[in-house]
Amino acid sequence: MSTNDEKNLLDPGFELTLRPMRYPDFYERYRDAIKNTWTVEEVDLHSDVSDLAKLSPGEQHMIGRLVAFFATGDSIVSNNLVLTLYKHINSPEARLYLSRQLFEEAVHVQFYLTLLDTYLPDPDDRAAAFDAVEEIPSIREKAQFCFKWMDSVEKIDRLETKADRRRFLLNLICFAACIEGLFFYGAFAYVYWFRSRGLLHGLATGTNWVFRDETMHMNFAFEVVDTVRKEEPELFDDALEQQVTVFRK
């Protein structure tokens, strides 16, 4: 057994001791996240219903697709948190933050569920929105992209080898940069476009809070990457860089 000071962030195990604290920055991120607590009940969607009637059929279609994607997207992120990140990031401070992030993802899922219930009063329309991950090609492709990187580490119980650690890093970078980054931020841009026209203020309010949460999620993930880079710089070789370019395809 190595001493606590000799362990790295991705070394297998479940460290439980918060004192002495090895990664205080992760603990501060947890505390900052607590300060950002919000609830779905604080979001007023009443004016959104009348605004939806003002949108063109194409704009209504776009809003439906956005909400349908988010309703499943945050659930996928939650599963990856539990099945991958919490399992392998061996720091009680980091796991505190991940526990908080899981709560935030649950609030996001509730928010998009509430949007679907509000925007789509017809039960068949709501059911179709939840089937989007299987039935709508653009959303199905995004989900398949997520599952591809979840599957890449699913059978790894312990990050014993450098190859396993690189696979974990690819999963982490993918979910932070591509999913919570590009996929989600790209969709947020449409919401803010409607807000600039004075429409869908409830959606924009909730999106502001989701945006704030997602930014913190990304920053945490990149701090994990930076920490691993300092502890195990040999992991960040040309092969890893080439694999990251796969995200662009």
Steps between C-alpha positions, in 0.01 A plus 500: 500500500631843408459793730227754437755756376630256238164426346388661177150614414429202273655233721236233576328500836266707717685760701279617786712747695436870447780604734769560401328620184690402186285689248355810671401658167246223443353566843470872423319415176254296704442794736455741207247267341294495821471879476339464156205290617177556308174312455270449204213653698679836482465508119182675381383344173159667478595755235675230294170334413366813330840561337496154341184594311687794345773281351500374145450124445873469431589678823258285699657193343847620602395562862348153515824344377711698744295396800482140379879484473556651844245271665719199422840670473529585868388148594787360294745734673366388839557136415857571393562682827394201707639220283830660404615820672400424859643153463847602385579850634650395832467810714237560770506872416432427134229250587329764712487720191377213281221431749398861471520486122274196498241700694527782247452260209185373673371859523575548130308184412207624709516839326481348153225262610304802623563677168367201309191481721442874453583536133343173382167450677409208273622168654582356157718799417685461829551129441640576154742751652638238738530256210717754318819327614392203288279653230659833403826446307682813621423426866564127456846573358585723797387227741700236314806723522453521879447126539807425288725673753313358799539150356872559450556489878197303618692177567796664673472435874838648595731738318806278539671564165596811307274387217201484735579842640519648152162346418358658813648839409345477154159436657546795737614738226225385268219560748639834619602652167263341249180420689473749787696740280424496128169313504346691789649842434395482136141441609517780758579743217155441350336570834683829532400591143135471603569703812655778287159523329322530836368143491506195729634676807429199722707274279777760494497538880534128557762477226705771672517285811570182305772686307661607828493141627638356178785750499599385847475134392734564209747693714509219755564239230781703346655549844499120538678476164755764603560321831560168327731675251714625791502164678544276195626709207601186310131427435474805275691372201450528124271197501258667743503819295416303187213326677355833612476599132244218461251728674497717188383219275 
